[in-house]
């Protein structure tokens, strides 16, 4: 009597809900609530399954994004380590001098810079 198959399309389930509501109201049999509730329960099951699939896809996408972020962080740490190692060995004297000059100017208080004429 009631079609409660949640594997049907949402449009078919909604059509059953509408048909049950209209037929119950037109026949003045308001005690036959099942003609509306049975398809409605199938609709809720169907929407719940669809929401679970979407949540699972979103979770997988989140994990992939987290993995890409960790990989980028590791690559950044390795590249910074390589540059720090080069600076400590003195392979790039102009860069090392520029870094040391900027470090010295950053550590010098502003009032001493104006007194020295910098």
N, C-alpha and C positions, 0 to 999 in steps of 0.2 A: 504494500500500500504506500509506504513512504520510502522514497529513494534517498538513502543516506550514504551513498558511495562518495567518499571524499576525493577519489581519483578523477572525477569528472571536471570539466572546465568550470571556472568561477562563474561564467555567464550562464551555464546550464543550471548551476545550483541557485543562482539568483532568480532565474526564471521559475524554478520550482517553488522558491519562497514566495514570489509574487503570485503564482498560480494558486498556491495553498491559501494565501491570505485573501485573495479575491473570491475563491470558491467557498471558503468558510463564511465570509461575510455575506455573500450573495444568497447562500442557503440558510442563513440565520442559525448556523450551528456553531456558535461561539465556544462551545465546550471542546471542539476538535482542535486544540492548540497544537497537537502533534503534527498537523499538516504544515505548520510553519516552523516549529521547533526542530523537527527532524532534519530538514534541509539546512536550517541555520547551524545546527551542530556539525553537519558535514562541511559547511563553509568555514566554521572555526577551525576544524581539523585541517582543512586544506590550507588556510592562511597560516596556521602554526607551522606546518611542514615547509611552506615556502619561506617563512621567516627564518627557520632553522638553517635552510640551505644558504640563504643570504648571509646570515651571521657566520656560518662556517667559511664562506668565501672571503668575508671581511677579515676574519681572524687569520686566514692564510696570507692575505695581502699585508696585514700588519706584521706578521712574522718575517715576510720577505723584505719589507721596508726596514725592519729592525736589523736584519742580517746585512743589508746593503750599508746601513749606517755604521755598523761595527766594522765592516770591511774598509769603508772610507776612513774611519778613525784610525785603524791600524796602518793604513797606507800613509796617512798624515804623520803619525808618530814615527814611522820608519824614515820618512823624508826629512822630518825635523832632526831626527837623530843623525842622519847622514850629514846634514848641514852643520850641526854642532860639532861633529867629529872633524869635518874639514876646517872649521874655524879654529878648533883647538890645535890642530896640526900646523896651521899657518899656511895652508895651500892657497888661500885667497887673500893676500895682503891688503888690497884696496878695500875689500869688503870688511875684513877684520878691523882695519883702521876706521872705517865708517861706523862700524858697530861700537867700537871702543869710544869714538868721539861722541856718539849719541848717548852712550851710557854715562860718560863723564858730564855732558851737558845736562842730562836728566838728574844726576846726583848733585849738581852744583845748585845751591839756593839762588833764587832770582835776584836778591840784593847784591850778591857777590858778582853776578854777571854784569850788572850795570857799573860796578866800581872798576872792573877790569876792562871795560870798554867793549865787551862782547855784544 
